[in-house]
Amino acid sequence: MCNLYSIRLTQADIRTWFDAADDAFGNLAENYQVYPDYPAPIGRIGADGRRLIARARWGMPTPPKFLEGKKADPGVTNIRNLASPHWRRWLGPECRCVVPMTAFSEYETTPEGKKVLRWFEPTGEPLAWFAGIWTTWTSTRKVREGEVSADIFAFLTTEPNAVVAPIHAKAMPVILRTREEVATWLAAPAAEALALQRPLPDEALRLVSP
């Protein structure tokens, strides 16, 4: 399960690729690494119907059955089961987003039992996008922080391709590479958009050194 990814391109590069009419993220640090509950840029359609780079925290609401007895909900970062009623409410175009990234990581367990972080990056153009969902939610994400209202997001996963499977056999993020795929995910009817929940072709991804 991907719980760390990086953005090594500039904010201007991201805005230009996405053809954003506005950028509400703030300043994006160089070589930005995103961990769960960190703020990150997401691309979505704004209330005015134009494309927007927005700021959101990584982690959608956890299904209630997994929160019994817990005082805080740090959120779910990766989503696979879109048939679940918990996730279906956010599958309409108004709650879809794309998440810019240049590399993502998974842990590999060595024969000695150690966990080693491995990085994957797209071939060809450096910028790619996770297919995600977002919402505005009020909850306690950290006990010390108390209840907050925040824009939050997570991205979809699917079965791994042949590049990811030797490292992480359960899943890989749903990655969009073209402007056509991004446009489909953001605005197409659900059946067409959800057809994008599939592994990236093997030749479109490579394993790189830690």
C-alpha contacts under 8 A as a table, 3 or more apart, distances in Angstrom:
res1	aa1	res2	aa2	distance
1	M	78	N	6.88
1	M	106	E	6.60
1	M	168	H	7.67
1	M	170	K	7.78
1	M	171	A	6.55
1	M	172	M	6.98
2	C	5	Y	7.45
2	C	77	T	7.94
2	C	78	N	7.16
2	C	104	F	6.83
2	C	105	S	5.95
2	C	106	E	5.61
2	C	172	M	7.29
2	C	173	P	7.18
3	N	35	Y	6.04
3	N	36	P	6.17
3	N	77	T	6.99
3	N	105	S	7.27
3	N	106	E	7.57
4	L	33	Q	6.94
4	L	34	V	5.60
4	L	35	Y	4.98
4	L	36	P	7.29
4	L	104	F	6.16
4	L	105	S	5.76
4	L	106	E	7.80
5	Y	33	Q	5.78
5	Y	34	V	5.40
5	Y	35	Y	7.14
5	Y	101	M	6.76
5	Y	102	T	7.73
5	Y	103	A	5.73
5	Y	104	F	4.09
5	Y	105	S	6.00
6	S	31	N	6.64
6	S	32	Y	5.60
6	S	33	Q	4.30
6	S	34	V	5.99
6	S	101	M	5.80
6	S	102	T	5.90
6	S	103	A	5.37
6	S	104	F	6.28
7	I	30	E	7.89
7	I	31	N	5.59
7	I	32	Y	5.15
7	I	33	Q	6.39
7	I	100	P	6.95
7	I	101	M	4.85
7	I	102	T	5.13
7	I	103	A	7.02
8	R	30	E	6.37
8	R	31	N	4.20
8	R	32	Y	6.35
8	R	101	M	7.69
8	R	102	T	6.10
9	L	13	D	6.28
9	L	14	I	7.12
9	L	30	E	7.38
9	L	31	N	7.10
9	L	102	T	7.51
9	L	127	L	7.50
10	T	13	D	5.17
10	T	14	I	6.53
10	T	28	L	7.50
10	T	30	E	6.95
11	Q	14	I	5.13
11	Q	15	R	6.18
11	Q	27	N	7.83
11	Q	28	L	6.27
12	A	15	R	5.10
12	A	16	T	6.04
13	D	16	T	5.23
13	D	17	W	6.16
14	I	17	W	5.28
14	I	18	F	6.11
14	I	100	P	7.28
14	I	127	L	7.96
15	R	18	F	5.24
15	R	19	D	5.78
15	R	20	A	5.19
15	R	23	D	7.37
15	R	53	I	7.10
16	T	19	D	4.98
16	T	20	A	6.71
17	W	20	A	7.98
18	F	43	G	7.29
18	F	51	R	7.62
18	F	179	R	7.93
19	D	51	R	6.96
20	A	23	D	6.97
20	A	43	G	7.95
20	A	50	R	7.47
20	A	51	R	4.80
20	A	52	L	5.14
20	A	53	I	6.40
21	A	50	R	6.23
21	A	51	R	5.58
21	A	52	L	5.92
22	D	51	R	7.06
22	D	52	L	5.04
22	D	53	I	6.31
23	D	26	G	7.49
23	D	52	L	5.89
23	D	53	I	4.59
23	D	54	A	6.28
24	A	52	L	7.43
24	A	53	I	5.89
24	A	54	A	4.94
24	A	55	R	6.36
25	F	28	L	7.48
25	F	40	A	7.67
25	F	41	P	5.91
25	F	53	I	6.37
25	F	54	A	5.05
25	F	55	R	4.49
26	G	55	R	7.78
28	L	32	Y	7.05
29	A	32	Y	5.38
34	V	38	Y	5.96
34	V	39	P	7.49
34	V	40	A	6.75
35	Y	38	Y	5.46
35	Y	58	W	7.50
36	P	57	R	7.81
36	P	58	W	5.29
36	P	59	G	6.37
36	P	74	P	7.89
36	P	77	T	6.66
37	D	57	R	5.08
37	D	58	W	4.48
37	D	59	G	5.81
37	D	74	P	6.73
37	D	75	G	7.40
38	Y	57	R	5.32
38	Y	58	W	5.74
39	P	55	R	6.32
39	P	56	A	5.26
39	P	57	R	4.28
39	P	58	W	6.42
40	A	55	R	5.71
40	A	56	A	5.58
40	A	57	R	6.17
40	A	58	W	6.99
41	P	53	I	6.21
41	P	54	A	5.57
41	P	55	R	4.92
41	P	56	A	6.49
41	P	99	V	6.72
41	P	100	P	7.12
42	I	53	I	5.59
42	I	54	A	5.33
42	I	55	R	6.32
42	I	56	A	6.90
42	I	97	C	6.39
42	I	98	V	5.73
42	I	99	V	4.70
42	I	100	P	6.67
43	G	51	R	7.02
43	G	52	L	5.73
43	G	53	I	4.65
43	G	54	A	6.28
43	G	97	C	5.53
43	G	98	V	5.06
43	G	99	V	6.20
43	G	100	P	7.65
44	R	51	R	5.81
44	R	52	L	5.46
44	R	53	I	6.59
44	R	54	A	7.27
44	R	96	R	6.82
44	R	97	C	4.70
44	R	98	V	6.56
44	R	186	L	7.01
45	I	48	D	7.88
45	I	49	G	5.73
45	I	50	R	5.58
45	I	51	R	4.61
45	I	52	L	5.83
45	I	94	E	7.25
45	I	97	C	7.72
45	I	186	L	7.41
46	G	49	G	5.29
46	G	50	R	5.49
46	G	51	R	5.90
46	G	52	L	5.70
47	A	50	R	7.47
55	R	151	D	7.26
56	A	150	A	7.15
56	A	151	D	4.81
56	A	152	I	4.76
56	A	153	F	6.33
57	R	150	A	7.27
57	R	151	D	6.35
57	R	152	I	4.56
57	R	153	F	6.25
58	W	75	G	7.52
58	W	77	T	6.16
58	W	152	I	5.78
58	W	153	F	5.20
58	W	154	A	5.87
59	G	74	P	6.68
59	G	75	G	4.08
59	G	76	V	4.61
59	G	77	T	4.48
59	G	78	N	7.96
59	G	152	I	6.01
59	G	153	F	5.46
59	G	154	A	5.31
60	M	75	G	4.89
60	M	76	V	5.00
60	M	77	T	6.43
60	M	134	W	7.23
60	M	135	T	7.75
60	M	152	I	5.82
60	M	153	F	5.31
60	M	154	A	5.58
61	P	73	D	7.08
61	P	74	P	7.92
61	P	75	G	5.00
61	P	76	V	6.21
61	P	137	W	7.73
62	T	66	F	6.82
62	T	67	L	7.08
62	T	73	D	6.62
62	T	74	P	7.91
62	T	75	G	5.31
62	T	76	V	5.54
63	P	66	F	5.84
63	P	67	L	7.13
63	P	86	H	6.37
64	P	67	L	5.18
64	P	68	E	6.94
65	K	68	E	6.06
67	L	70	K	5.34
67	L	72	A	7.98
67	L	73	D	7.07
70	K	73	D	7.45
71	K	140	T	7.46
71	K	143	V	6.71
72	A	139	S	7.71
72	A	140	T	5.04
72	A	141	R	5.16
72	A	142	K	5.63
72	A	143	V	5.85
73	D	139	S	7.19
73	D	140	T	6.07
73	D	141	R	4.78
73	D	142	K	7.14
74	P	140	T	7.87
74	P	141	R	4.66
74	P	142	K	6.65
75	G	141	R	7.24
76	V	79	I	7.29
76	V	154	A	6.83
77	T	153	F	7.58
77	T	154	A	4.81
77	T	155	F	6.65
78	N	154	A	5.81
78	N	155	F	5.38
78	N	156	L	5.71
78	N	157	T	6.19
78	N	173	P	7.68
79	I	82	L	7.35
79	I	154	A	7.01
79	I	155	F	6.11
79	I	156	L	4.67
79	I	157	T	5.73
80	R	156	L	5.81
80	R	157	T	5.07
80	R	158	T	6.23
81	N	84	S	5.89
81	N	87	W	7.81
82	L	85	P	7.88
82	L	87	W	5.84
82	L	88	R	6.17
83	A	87	W	7.35
83	A	88	R	6.57
84	S	87	W	5.58
84	S	88	R	6.21
85	P	88	R	5.01
85	P	89	R	6.79
86	H	89	R	6.60
87	W	90	W	5.76
87	W	91	L	7.02
88	R	91	L	5.37
89	R	92	G	7.33
90	W	94	E	7.99
90	W	95	C	5.35
90	W	96	R	7.31
90	W	133	I	6.55
90	W	134	W	7.31
90	W	135	T	7.51
91	L	95	C	6.24
91	L	96	R	6.45
91	L	133	I	7.01
91	L	190	A	7.03
92	G	95	C	5.68
92	G	96	R	6.56
92	G	189	P	7.87
92	G	190	A	6.69
93	P	96	R	5.13
93	P	185	W	7.81
93	P	186	L	5.69
93	P	187	A	5.24
93	P	188	A	7.15
93	P	189	P	7.66
93	P	190	A	7.86
95	C	133	I	5.45
95	C	134	W	5.22
95	C	135	T	6.15
96	R	131	A	7.77
96	R	132	G	5.89
96	R	133	I	4.32
96	R	134	W	6.13
96	R	185	W	7.12
96	R	186	L	5.66
97	C	131	A	6.52
97	C	132	G	4.96
97	C	133	I	5.21
97	C	134	W	6.39
97	C	185	W	7.72
97	C	186	L	6.21
98	V	129	W	5.69
98	V	130	F	5.50
98	V	131	A	4.96
98	V	132	G	5.28
98	V	133	I	7.65
98	V	182	V	7.13
98	V	185	W	7.95
98	V	186	L	7.58
99	V	129	W	5.02
99	V	130	F	4.88
99	V	131	A	6.66
99	V	132	G	6.61
99	V	155	F	7.73
100	P	127	L	6.78
100	P	128	A	5.92
100	P	129	W	4.51
100	P	130	F	6.55
101	M	104	F	7.39
101	M	127	L	5.97
101	M	128	A	5.53
101	M	129	W	5.79
101	M	130	F	7.29
102	T	121	E	6.10
102	T	122	P	7.05
102	T	126	P	5.63
102	T	127	L	5.06
102	T	128	A	6.13
103	A	119	W	6.50
103	A	120	F	5.46
103	A	121	E	4.36
103	A	122	P	7.08
104	F	119	W	5.66
104	F	120	F	5.44
104	F	121	E	6.62
105	S	117	L	6.51
105	S	118	R	5.42
105	S	119	W	4.35
105	S	120	F	6.07
106	E	117	L	5.88
106	E	118	R	5.47
106	E	119	W	6.61
106	E	167	I	7.12
106	E	168	H	6.64
107	Y	115	K	5.78
107	Y	116	V	5.37
107	Y	117	L	4.52
107	Y	118	R	5.93
107	Y	167	I	7.03
107	Y	168	H	7.22
108	E	114	K	7.97
108	E	115	K	5.46
108	E	116	V	5.14
108	E	117	L	6.24
108	E	118	R	6.67
108	E	167	I	5.09
108	E	168	H	6.78
109	T	112	E	7.83
109	T	113	G	5.67
109	T	114	K	5.45
109	T	115	K	4.55
109	T	116	V	6.36
109	T	167	I	7.75
110	T	113	G	5.18
110	T	114	K	5.26
110	T	115	K	6.38
110	T	116	V	7.22
111	P	114	K	7.47
117	L	210	P	6.49
118	R	167	I	7.88
118	R	207	L	7.39
118	R	208	V	7.25
118	R	209	S	6.91
118	R	210	P	5.43
119	W	207	L	6.04
119	W	208	V	5.55
119	W	209	S	6.64
119	W	210	P	5.88
120	F	164	V	7.98
120	F	205	L	6.73
120	F	206	R	5.59
120	F	207	L	4.57
120	F	208	V	5.75
121	E	126	P	7.57
121	E	205	L	5.77
121	E	206	R	5.63
121	E	207	L	6.66
121	E	208	V	7.03
122	P	125	E	7.16
122	P	126	P	6.18
122	P	127	L	7.58
122	P	128	A	7.02
122	P	204	A	5.66
122	P	205	L	4.42
122	P	206	R	6.27
123	T	126	P	6.85
123	T	203	E	7.45
123	T	204	A	5.12
123	T	205	L	5.39
123	T	206	R	6.54
124	G	204	A	7.45
125	E	128	A	7.61
127	L	177	R	7.82
128	A	175	I	6.74
128	A	176	L	6.06
128	A	177	R	5.21
129	W	175	I	5.59
129	W	176	L	5.08
129	W	177	R	6.55
129	W	182	V	7.74
130	F	155	F	6.08
130	F	156	L	7.38
130	F	173	P	6.68
130	F	174	V	5.69
130	F	175	I	4.61
130	F	176	L	6.04
131	A	155	F	5.53
131	A	156	L	5.94
131	A	174	V	5.73
131	A	175	I	6.16
131	A	176	L	6.60
131	A	182	V	7.93
131	A	185	W	6.96
132	G	153	F	6.76
132	G	154	A	5.50
132	G	155	F	3.80
132	G	156	L	5.80
133	I	153	F	5.56
133	I	154	A	5.78
133	I	155	F	6.21
133	I	156	L	8.00
134	W	151	D	7.02
134	W	152	I	5.49
134	W	153	F	4.13
134	W	154	A	6.67
135	T	151	D	5.67
135	T	152	I	5.64
135	T	153	F	6.61
136	T	149	S	6.85
136	T	150	A	5.48
136	T	151	D	4.27
136	T	152	I	6.16
137	W	149	S	5.45
137	W	150	A	5.62
137	W	151	D	6.40
137	W	152	I	7.08
138	T	147	E	6.70
138	T	148	V	5.45
138	T	149	S	4.11
138	T	150	A	6.54
139	S	147	E	5.11
139	S	148	V	5.68
139	S	149	S	6.60
140	T	143	V	6.38
140	T	145	E	7.20
140	T	146	G	5.27
140	T	147	E	4.22
140	T	148	V	6.16
141	R	145	E	7.29
141	R	146	G	7.33
141	R	147	E	7.21
141	R	148	V	7.61
142	K	145	E	5.18
142	K	146	G	6.36
143	V	146	G	5.36
145	E	148	V	7.66
155	F	173	P	7.06
155	F	174	V	7.32
156	L	173	P	5.89
156	L	174	V	5.46
156	L	197	Q	7.18
157	T	171	A	6.10
157	T	172	M	5.35
157	T	173	P	4.18
157	T	174	V	5.07
157	T	197	Q	7.14
158	T	171	A	5.35
158	T	172	M	5.58
158	T	173	P	6.24
158	T	174	V	6.17
158	T	197	Q	6.13
158	T	198	R	5.69
158	T	199	P	6.13
159	E	169	A	7.96
159	E	170	K	6.42
159	E	171	A	4.59
159	E	172	M	6.04
159	E	198	R	7.05
159	E	199	P	6.11
160	P	163	V	7.68
160	P	164	V	5.58
160	P	165	A	5.23
160	P	168	H	7.46
160	P	169	A	6.43
160	P	170	K	6.62
160	P	171	A	4.76
160	P	172	M	4.79
160	P	199	P	5.90
161	N	164	V	5.57
161	N	165	A	5.89
161	N	172	M	7.57
161	N	199	P	5.55
161	N	200	L	6.55
161	N	201	P	6.89
161	N	202	D	5.96
162	A	165	A	5.35
162	A	166	P	7.18
162	A	202	D	5.97
163	V	166	P	6.82
163	V	202	D	6.03
163	V	205	L	6.96
163	V	206	R	6.66
163	V	207	L	6.94
164	V	167	I	5.54
164	V	168	H	5.81
164	V	169	A	7.12
164	V	172	M	6.88
164	V	207	L	7.87
165	A	168	H	4.96
165	A	169	A	4.25
165	A	170	K	7.29
165	A	171	A	7.65
166	P	169	A	6.16
168	H	171	A	6.58
168	H	172	M	7.66
172	M	199	P	7.18
173	P	199	P	7.79
174	V	196	L	7.47
174	V	197	Q	5.77
174	V	198	R	6.35
174	V	199	P	6.44
174	V	200	L	7.18
175	I	199	P	7.67
175	I	200	L	6.34
176	L	181	E	5.88
176	L	182	V	6.26
177	R	181	E	6.85
177	R	182	V	7.62
178	T	181	E	5.26
178	T	182	V	6.38
179	R	182	V	5.06
179	R	183	A	6.07
180	E	183	A	5.12
180	E	184	T	6.14
181	E	184	T	5.06
181	E	185	W	6.16
181	E	196	L	7.72
182	V	185	W	5.20
182	V	186	L	6.22
183	A	186	L	5.24
183	A	187	A	6.15
183	A	188	A	7.55
184	T	187	A	5.53
184	T	188	A	4.92
184	T	192	E	7.40
184	T	193	A	5.73
185	W	188	A	6.15
185	W	193	A	4.83
185	W	194	L	7.58
185	W	196	L	7.46
186	L	193	A	7.75
187	A	193	A	7.77
188	A	192	E	6.11
188	A	193	A	5.53
189	P	192	E	5.60
189	P	193	A	6.15
190	A	193	A	5.08
190	A	194	L	5.81
191	A	194	L	5.37
191	A	195	A	6.40
192	E	195	A	5.40
192	E	196	L	7.58
193	A	196	L	5.84
194	L	197	Q	5.55
195	A	198	R	7.14
200	L	204	A	6.56
200	L	205	L	7.31
201	P	204	A	5.44
201	P	205	L	7.31
202	D	205	L	5.87
202	D	206	R	7.97
203	E	206	R	7.45
